[in-house]
Amino acid sequence: MRKDLYGILLRIEHAIGQKAYDAALSLFEENAAELMTAQNTKPMMLLVGDIPYDRFTTPFQKLILGWACFMCGDNRRLTQILDDMETCTLTSSVESAVYYSLKAVSVFSSNPEEALKYARFSVESVEREPGSLYAANARLTYGQLLSGTGDHRKAAHEFFSAYHIFKKHRYYYPAVMSLVSYGLKKHALGEIADIVTLFRNELAALSRKDKSSVYQLLRLPLGIAFFEMNRQKLAVRHLESVKELIYQLGFVQMYGVLEMYLVYAYGISGWYDRAYALIDELAGRLSGLNFENVDTLCAALRAQINLFEGVPVSDSDKELLEAEYLVNGKNTPIGTLLMLARLKFNGDIESFSMNDLIAWFDSPDAAKNVPFAQTAAILIAEYYYQMREMNYCREYLEKAVDIYTNSRLAVRFLIEKAECLTLLRETNRDLYRLQKSRMRHQAALGALTPREKEILSLMAQGMSNKQIAHHLYIGIGTAKWHINNIYGKLHVKRRSQAVAQARKLGLLP
């Protein structure tokens, strides 16, 4: 049963104010699982810091202090606390679970294998209490570390187990965090249909239970899944609806992920101004949080929208991306490698070697990120197409098509402006028709002038010719002239047909 955390914190604060530190620490120990799982852990961390260090006497009290140090980012002090503790002093499964979880996160950056061993010990410590909050926390930590090593299958299992435990106890914030993490692992594995089915059901179920609206975060993996399936209106709707909530909750591990997919969805839909504005917003937000490689990420996103729009990529963005590659070579992050390959085909850079992308595709890492593997296969096919090595071209294109067949990942065939995609006519007629539709969309998007796009939007709102002319401060004859041009470019004869065709092509939301 969920406890009144606010009331507990008030009692702890009162005890500390009275210098009744033993009473305060007893309250911490009695309610540790709930306090560590709270949506806002800052009040607990501040209260722990108000207690003199020498009053933390029991192993569990020291573990609570260690957890607060971890949450504050004080890894040096956390390591010191853990080093001072001997495992033989741990008297319960709960103490062992918390100890091994903290030990795991403290050594992960220097020794991932050892960290996974400790995280596994933490899960095993609470096997006799599989439904406790401590078991959920242990599984959540283990899943996060498995994610860090790229073992998405096992990570997904741990996240899903943690989700059900948190949900049973009605701790919806960590439950939703666990399920979102599960969804992102399933996306990396290419299991898109599973995400749509599960998350639609859970979104509906939690909406009846979670009064905090945290459940809305489930729209993030759902929006990404719709993006991959090329259902861009749904993707934009879900991703836009959850963006401010992610910022409000400080869900920093998702910063950059949401924006990347939303920028791509904008780009595919032809909404370039929205894409550029979001990239600028992302740059400001991440720079303020001292994130690494912000400039490179934003350069890659801008370059992609430039390619969508058919305008030159800036020299500064090309230089940033090349600089990262010159430093890291084949160890460059896969997102940057893919962008460099596109720029190479576009004639923007010379230094990039496609052998590095081929090596990534042939490595175990490709199976850990199926959507990126599909993109890599398309770009490698294009490389061999340009080299006129048609057997290799067809081999890699078929690998990309197989991913579509197995996982329904369609959008990657629309992102790339690759000549080899004409070969889809021989291998997959559905994808070939999708690609042809994308080409018609791009042609229509490029043919319409900014004024014509503006008038088309007003037509979709139901405005008459006279209302459009009044709204834009132009003559009714000028409005009719623009509308006739729209008809001609969209190959229609009536207003309703123009609006319907524009929506079909993605020119209107």
Order of alpha helices (4+ residues) and beta strands (2+ residues): alpha-alpha-alpha-alpha-alpha-alpha-alpha-alpha-alpha-alpha-alpha-alpha-alpha-alpha-alpha-alpha-alpha-alpha-alpha-alpha-alpha-alpha-alpha-alpha-alpha-alpha-alpha-alpha-alpha
